[in-house]
Amino acid sequence: MSSSPTIYYGPVFNPETLTSYKALPSCLFSVGPSGNIDWIVDDVAEHMLQETLAQKGCIDVNVTTLKTGEFFVPGFIDTHTHASQFPNLGSGQQYELPDWLNHVTFPTESKFSDLDFARRTYESVVRRVIDGGTTTCCYYATLHLEATKILVDIVQANGKSQRAFVGKCNMNRESPDYYRECSVEASVTDTKQLITYIRSLHAATNSNSSYPLVQPILTPRFAISCTPELLTSLGELAVQDPALHIQTHISENKSEIAYTKTLFPQAPHYAGVYDSFGLLRSNTVLAHAVHLEAPEIELIAQRGAGISHCPTSNFNLSSGVAPIGVYLDRGIKVGLGTDVSGGFSPSILNCVQNASIASKIVAMQCQHKNNVEKPQFAGRQLSVATLFYLATLGGAQVCDMDKQVGSFAPGKSFDALLVNLRNDAGNPGIWSLESDADVRGTGVLDGLLERFLFCGDDRNISRVYVQGRFVGGKSFRA
């Protein structure tokens, strides 16, 4: 990385709240050698550019000026996906969750005992995820320690660095004999080794950042796959290490919920299972949450845990439609998750589009209700501002790292996407406005963001930056 700051000038979209974002047609900002944003000036007329730079102490500096039809957005955050399931993309669409796991997923994940297969697969996975605009990703690997280390190495690799949480699945029951951990002790020992391995990589880089790019995350696959003894041990590990993030599944499928209750009859509900073992806290990521009961919603809100909304997967596996508006009204943190391969696309843009459809389905189902006091989000379709927030700053909150990423602000990491909606991007689904005279006007900018979210794909993601480093996108060359 250069020892000099990099100055950018052009349109920027910056999320603020669940209902608002800034559309800045002429934003000037600096990214320092550390990869953090030094300063931002929201609106600088072109004739004031040099004077503004001089006020910032920047004399005779090169400025990267965006072309008409280009803009910056914060990098997308995928709060839930399975790196080991990418070979399954597009397979098993006829199944619901239990049969899908047994007939499609477990057989594929078991192949990661072959380390050559693991390396080939994970190299492709990480490249695809980065080029699709995901700058932070919560990865589930498999139960295999050595294969999971390979995923860590690939994510960490210089020049391909992505921000990520990587977890080895804990699962010692309710899966085939060929794909199950042999004991509680083996599961916990391998988990501890992975945590040590990931943290030692950050120490070895002599990084002056307090935020390592790759972090460990405790990953009990879901309650069904873990005996009470294993959950007890994982809960003890979590108590000893408050900084350790946790990820798992919850209330995805109705038959899954019913079976969970039979395995843990003393728990009041599904969320209560995790809570009873000390696994529900502010850095816990709960995937799906399609069918939460009212007491569960209250408990999750009290614990400060976050929900990963996975609408593509929920549709694809016929799991249901999560009432995300209810969770937002309760103040629960919500981000988006692709949930490959239950979800058939690794793109957060696809997730945004399906989250919009899911909210519209909920809204149509609620139209017959005539409440005098209507909630802000429940029973309503999600706005463009809300969808944009969930894909960026909302995901950062779920990952308990919104002070570092998710939006643009001085001191935050420059994790960003340079979006290209010009004709030369090659996406026939987007009608370019580059020939319009006033394409930098705020109203036109709003239209560009909406077109990107609903019609964009990886062809429109020109450059991907993580911690100021150019790591991917259509124009990236390894």
N, C-alpha and C positions, 0 to 999 in steps of 0.2 A: 504494500500500500504506500502511496506517495506520502512524503513528509510534509507536503503542502496541503492546505485545504482545497476542496473541490467546490466550486460555486455553480449553482444551478439557477436558471431563470425561466419561468414559464408557468403554465397552469398546474394547480395542485388541488386535490380533494383531501380534506382532513376531517375525520369523524370527531364529533364533540360529545353528543349525547345520543340516546336511543331515538330521538326525534329530530336531530339536527346535525348538519355537517357544514364545513366551510368550503365554498367553491371559490377559489382564488385564481383569477385569470392571469395575474402578473406577479407571481410570488418569487422572491429572491431569498435564497438560503445557502448556508455554508455547511459542508460536512468536513469535519476535521480528520487528521491522520488516524485517530483512534476508531473512526467509524461512527462516532456520535455527531449529532447535529449541534453545531456551534451557535448559530443564530438564524432567525427567520424574520423577514419583513414581508408582511402579508400582501401589500399592494404597492408596487413600484412602477410608475409610468416609465416608458422606455427612455424618455429624455432625462429622467432623473437617475438613471442606472449608475452612471459613473460617480455622481455625487453621493449616492447612497453607499456605494462600495467604499468610497473614500472615508465616509463617516465610520465605517466598520474597520478602517485601517487596512483596506485591501486596495493596493495601488499596483497597476500593471499586472493584473491577474487575468487568467483565462476564465471566461464564463461559458458554461455549456447552456446554450439557449435551445429550448424545445421548439420543434417544428409545429406548424399548424396541424391540429389533429392529434397531438401528443399531450400527455399529462402524467403526473405522478399520483399514485395512491399508496397508502401503507401496504406492506406485504400481507398476504392472506395467512390466516392461522387455522390449521386443521387440527381440531381438538380430539379427533378420534379416527384412526385408520389402522389397518392391519398390513404391515409391510409384507408379511408372509402370504397374503392372500391375493396379491396381484396376478399370479398365474391363473386364478379362478375368474378373472373379470369376464362377465357375460355368460357364466355357466351356472346351472342350477336354478334358473329363474322360476321353475315350476314348484319349488319347495317353500315351505315356511321354515322358521328358524331351526327347530329340532332336527328335522330331516335334512335340511341344508347343511348343518354341521356334520352330521354323520355320513352323508353321501358325497359331499363335495369338499368341505373345509378341512376336516381332520385328516383325510387321506393326503391332501396337498401339504398341509403343515408338517406332517410326519416326514416328508422328503428332505426337510432341512437338517436332518442328521447327516446328510451328504454336504460337506463343507464347500465343495466345488459348486454344487447346485446353489447353495446359499449365496456364495459370492457373486455368481453370474446374475442371480435374481435380484439381489439387493442393489447391485450397481445400477441395474436398469430402473429399479423402483425409485431410488433417490434422484436420479437424473430426471425422470418423468415428473416427480412431485415438484422439484425445484422449477423446472421449465414451465410447469402449470401455474406458477405464481405463489406457491406455498413457501413462505419463508420460515415459519415455525410449524413443526408437526409433532403430534403425539403418536408415536409408533408402538403398536403391539408387535412383538416378534413371535417366537414360538417358545416351547419349553426348553429348547436346546441352548445351553450356555455358550458354547463356542460359536455357534452360528449367530447368536445375538451379538457377540463381540465383533463379528465381521460387519454386521449392520452398523454398529457404533463407529468402527474404523472408517467405513465408507462415508457416513454422514460427516465425520470429523475431517475428512481428507482435505488437504490444502488445495484451494482453487475450486472446491466443490462444497465448501462449508455451508451447512444449513443449521439453523437453530432447531433443536429437537429434544424431545424426551423419549428415551428408549427403555422399554421394559420387557423383561423375560416373563412369559406367562407362568403363573402358578396354577397347577391343575393336577390334583392327585386322585380324582374320582370322576365318574359319569362321563367317561370318554373311552374309546376303544383301548384294549390292552396294549396295542402297539404304539399308542400315543397317550401316555399317562406317566406322571412322575412316580417313582417307585416308593417314595416315603416323604413324610413331612420334613425330616432332617435333610434329605437330598435337595428338596425344593428350596428350603431356606438357605442352605449352604451356597447353592448356585446363585441365589438372589444376592446374597451378601458379596460374593465374588464379583458379580457384575457391577454392583454399586461401587465397589473399590476400584474396579478397572476403569469405569467411566470417569470417576473423580480424579484418578491418577493421571489421566490424559490431560486434563485441564491444568493440573499442577506442573506437568512436564513441559507445557508450552510457555511457562513463565509469563502468562498473560497478566497484564495489570488490571484486567476487567474483573469485577466481582461477579459478573454473570457469565458463566461458561456457556459456550454455544451448545454443548450436548450435556444433558443432565439425566440421571437415572430416575426412573419412576416405578414405584411398586405396582405390580400388575396381577392381582388375583383375577383370573379370567372372568368369572362371575361366581356368585355364591354357590350355584349348583356344582361347579367343578372343584370346590375346595371343601375339605372336611372341616368340622369345627376346630380340630386340633391345628390344622394348617392356618386357618384364619386367626386363631389365637396367637400363633407364632408370628404371623405377619403384623398383627396389631401391636405386639410387643416391640417389633422392629420399628414400626411407625412411631411409637411413643418415644423410643430412644433417639429418634432422628426426626425432629419436627420439620426440618427443611425438605425432607424427602416427599416428593409428590406421589400421589396415588391415582390410579385409573382403573375403572372396572365398568361393567355393564349393569343396568338396572331396568326392570319393568319394560322390556322390549316386546315380549310376546305373552299373550294371556296364558298359554299352557306352561310357559317358563315360570311365570309368577305363581301359578297354582302348585307346580312341583317344588318350587323354592319353599313355599309355606309348609309343605309336608316334610321337607328336610330340616327345617328350623321351626318346629311348632311352638317354641317358646317366644319367638320374636313376634312383635305386634304386626309387622308388615315387612316387606322386602327391604326398604331403607333401614328399618330397625335391625336387620341382620348385620349390615355393615357397621352401624352405629354401636352395636353391642360389642363389637370387636375393636373399636377405636379406629375405624377406617373411614369415618365420615368427618371431614374437617375442611378448612378453607382452601387447601390445595388438593382436594379430591375432585377428580373429573368423572362424572357419571354419564355414561353414554346411553342415549335413547330416551328414557323416562317417558315412554308413550302412555302408560296407564297408571300413573301415580295416584294413590289415594290422598285425600285431603290431609290426614295426619302426616303423611310422608312429605308432602309439600312444605308443611310447617317445619318439620324436622330439618329438612335440607336447607331451608332458609335460615333457621337458627344456627346451624353448623357452618354456614357460609360456603357450602360446597357449590360447585358449578355443574351445569348440565350441557352436554354436547348434543346438539340437535342434529339428527342424521336423517333428514327427510327422504333422500333418495333411497336409502336402505329400508326405511320404514315402509315406503310404498312398494319397493321391489320384493320384499319378503312378506308382504301382506300383514305387517305387524300392526299398522294403525296410523293415526295422525296425532302427533304430540300437541297438546294445547299450550304452545309456547307463550301465547299472550297471558295466560294465567300465571305462568312462572315469572314473567317480566313484571306483571302487576304486583307480585309478591316480593319483588326485589331480588330474585334469584339471578345469579350470573348465568348467561347463556351465550354459547358460541356455536359454531357450525362444525360438523364432522362428516367426512366423506364415507367413512365406514366401508372402505374397500375390503372384501368384495361383495358384502351384502349390498352395498352401493355399487353400481356398475360404472362409476366414473371417479377418477382421482381428482377431479377439478372442483375447487371451491365455487367457481362460477356456476357449475351444474347444481351444486348444493344450494346456492342462493336462489336459483330459478325454482327449484323444487320446494324450498322453504316458502317462497311466495305462493306457490300453488297450494301448499298445505294450509297456509293461513287463510286463503280464500275459501277452501273447503270448510274449514271451521267457521268462517264468517257466514257462509251460506247456510250451514246447519243451525246457526244461532239467530237467523233472521226472524224467526217466528216469535222470539222472546222479546217482550216489550218492557225492559227494565227502565225505571225512571232515571236511575243513576247508572250510566254506562261506564264500565271500566276503560282505562286508557288503551289497553292492548287486547285483553281477553275478548274473544268473539269477533275480532276485527282483522282485516287483512293487514299484513305488515307493509309499511311504507318503504320506499327506496332508502330513506335515511336509516331506518331500523335494520334493513337487510345489510346495508353497507357496514353498519356498526357491528352486527353479529359476526361478519366475516373478518373484521379487523380488531377493533378495540374490545369488543365483547369477548372474542376468543382469547385476547391477552388477559382479560380479567379472569376467565375460567382457568387459565394456566397460572394465575397468580403472578403475572409479570407485566401488568399494565403500566407500571412506572418506567418500564424499559422499552416496550414495543407497543404496537397497535395504533399509534398515531404519530404525527410529526410535532415535536416540541424540542426546544433547546435542552440538551443533556440526554435526550433519548437516542437509542441506536437508530441508525439509518437503515432500516429494513423496508425496502420499497420496490414498487413495480413501475417501470416506465411503460405506459400503455400507448399503443399506436392504433388509432382508428382510421388511419389514412387508407386510401385504396391499395397502396403497395403492401399492406399487411396481408392481403390475399384472402380475407374472410368475406365471402359473398353474402353473409347474413347481416352485415352491418352497412347501412347506407352512409357513406362518408360525407361529412360537411366541410371538407377542406377547401372547397371552392367558394364557400360563403365568405363574404367580406368581413363579417363581425363574429368570427368563430371564437374569439376570446371573450365575448360578452358573457356575463354570469348566467343569464337564462339559457344561452346555447350550451354552456358548460354543463348545466344540470342535465340537459338532454344527452350529452355525451356520456356522462356517468351511467345513466339509465340504460343507454344502448349497450354499453360495455357489460354491465351486470346481466342483462337479459339476452344479449346476442353474441357476446364476446367468447373467445376461446383462446387457446395457447398461441394462436397465430397473432393475436393482438397484444401479447405480452412480450415486448421487445427486449427488455433487460430486467433482470432480477438482482437486487442488491440485498446482502445480509451483512450487517455491521459495516456498512460502507463498501463492502467488497462486491464486485461484479461477478456473480456466480452462475447465472443462467438466463434463460429467455431465448427467444427466437434468434437474436443476433449473437448469442454466446458461441464461442468456439473454444473447445477444451484445449 
